[in-house]
Amino acid sequence: MKTIIEPFRIKSVEPIRFTTKEEREKILEDAGHNPFLIHADDVLIDLLTDSGTSAMSASQWAGVMEGDESYAGSKSFYKFESAVKKITGHEFIIPTHQGRASEKILFTILGGQGKFIPNNTHFDTTRANVEFTGAEAVDLLNEIGKKPEVKADFKGNMDIEKLEEFINNVGKENIPLVMITVTNNSGGGQPVSMQNIKDVRAVCNKYNLPLFLDACRFAENAYFIKKRENGYDEKSVLEICQEMFSYADGATMSAKKDALVNIGGFLSLNNEELATQCRNLLIVTEGFPTYGGLSGRDLEAVARGLEEVVDEHYLQYRIRSTEYLGEKLVNAGVPIIEPPGGHAIYIDAKRFLPNVQPHEYPGQAIVCELYLEGGIRSVEIGSVMFGKYGKDGKLVSPNMELVRLAIPRRVYTQSHIDYVAEVVIDVFNNREKLKGYKIIYEAPMLRHFTAKFQKL
Ligand code: F0G
């Protein structure tokens, strides 16, 4: 088989700025060893997130010029609505400015004290929006999904037995909806199988509960189904997406991922009464229902992005570039969550730095070193992001200590990825030199964004 190439050529380029190691030492020091506080201009390869960082196509940029900025009933809204309907099959389509705005609206209406929302794994904003209403966000990921070193096709699957047990324990009247996140970002970008979605649907039918998808990376999930699940290799990705959404009563979406745009989102629903409530809230918080916090040009770009993302040459390149980076790292002995997920490689910091204890933040040590060594920005997903303090004041760490290398869509070429692999492998080969960190400043909530660190 020949090399899988980037299925595009580049007609507009954005220079990246090179810095010296000495400069980066100073930059990192000034940023309190927290890459969130570094100027993007001081970063060579930015793998902080795949969200809102996509390169838009020539057709999307042309759409920006054609955007209809009418306050109500804009032409661009109807294009957007029809593109979302084509994929989801859902009846009521509500634009929002990004994923968490959809979550905020949905959970404001359906959440509340005494309610429980099960999910395979809630993303942080989903959890925050559930908990903000007083409801409880519950993760029911299958056991294999929690083991970084175990290879399996669908490590994002929900544990069906646990779901049913959970419904029986808390009572179905206290569960306004069940959610599945595709792909499972917080669990390594791992896909969910069609069978699992169907099985969750069957449980929901039994207890008469609505099922929602957190659909940010629906196309990447569909491509994994096509490649890995029996009976789907002959189906088009669009057909697979349509089948996935057909089992759901609604979806929340961040268009900043699989709609290939820099801002945008939506809420799709089949229940008319709920849609009316959501639209009423939308008018208060986001805008009129035919723009929902977006401009006409944004809606136009989303409509075109949704067409482009189900292109199978695009998805083959997308999933392969992540896998390619994963393969290079695994071959050099770097421990990662295996197999690679769709949008990112997750380094297993516990195995990478076994001598740095969770309270010394091994993930942060790797994040800092990747920046110092190669100007690469990544993000810690471990004790810095999710650590909490117990009653005794001691740090309570999450299960896993990870470093995420998220790959922006259509932005970097194979040689950028080769360079990333070289830097990670260099850092790994010199891992004995790495020291842990301590936190010298932290905010009371979401501390990872603004915390300052000192090397031990
Ligand atoms: N759900 C999932 C699974 C996500 O990954 C995100 C965002 C959201 C919801 C919220 O969407 O950012 O548009 O409000 N994830 C980004 C990330 C921020 O870096 O993984 P948003």
Boltz pocket constraint, residues with backbone or C-beta under 6 A from the ligand:
constraints:
  - pocket:
      binder: B
      contacts: [[A, 48], [A, 49], [A, 50], [A, 51], [A, 97], [A, 98], [A, 99], [A, 100], [A, 101], [A, 123], [A, 125], [A, 126], [A, 181], [A, 182], [A, 183], [A, 185], [A, 214], [A, 216], [A, 253], [A, 254], [A, 255], [A, 256], [A, 264], [A, 265]]
      max_distance: 6.0
